[in-house]
Amino acid sequence: ARERVRSEPLGIDPGNYCYIYEYAQHLQNEVNERKRKRAEEKKLVMMMTTKNIANQNQQESQNIKEMK
């Protein structure tokens, strides 16, 4: 069945090619936007984690200095 489907023409009107292309571009742009937002969120989480670790280390070193 798969081979039969591959060998048959799709029957798409050439006038609709530009709409199909534009829609595919639109979908790709949406995917890229979601990827960009996800990457920004990960980056923000990493920055916050790094900042928290730095604050903890600073607090620990301050506590050690106070103990001396």
C-alpha positions in Angstrom: 0.0 0.0 0.0 2.8 2.4 0.8 4.5 1.9 -2.6 1.2 2.5 -4.3 0.7 5.8 -2.4 4.2 6.9 -3.3 3.8 6.3 -7.0 0.5 8.1 -7.3 0.5 11.8 -8.0 -0.8 14.0 -5.2 -3.2 15.9 -7.4 -2.4 19.3 -5.9 -3.4 22.3 -8.0 -0.2 24.2 -8.9 -2.0 27.4 -7.9 -2.1 26.2 -4.3 1.6 25.5 -4.1 2.3 29.0 -2.7 -0.3 28.6 0.0 1.1 25.2 1.0 4.6 26.7 1.1 3.4 29.7 3.1 1.6 27.4 5.6 4.7 25.2 5.9 6.8 28.3 6.6 4.3 29.5 9.2 4.4 26.1 11.0 8.2 26.1 10.9 8.3 29.6 12.3 6.0 28.5 15.2 8.3 25.5 15.9 11.3 27.8 15.9 9.6 30.3 18.2 8.7 27.5 20.7 12.3 26.2 20.6 13.6 29.7 21.2 11.3 30.3 24.2 12.3 26.9 25.6 16.0 27.7 25.3 15.5 31.1 26.9 13.6 29.4 29.8 16.4 26.9 30.3 19.0 29.7 30.2 17.1 31.6 32.8 16.8 28.6 35.1 20.6 28.0 34.7 21.3 31.6 35.5 19.1 31.5 38.6 20.7 28.2 39.7 24.2 29.6 39.2 23.3 32.8 41.0 21.8 30.8 43.9 24.9 28.6 44.1 27.1 31.7 44.1 25.0 33.2 46.9 25.2 30.0 48.9 29.0 29.9 48.5 29.3 33.6 49.5 27.1 32.9 52.6 29.1 29.9 53.6 32.4 31.8 53.3 30.9 34.6 55.3 29.8 32.1 58.0 33.3 30.6 58.1 34.9 34.1 58.5 32.5 34.9 61.3 33.4 31.6 63.1 37.1 32.5 63.1 
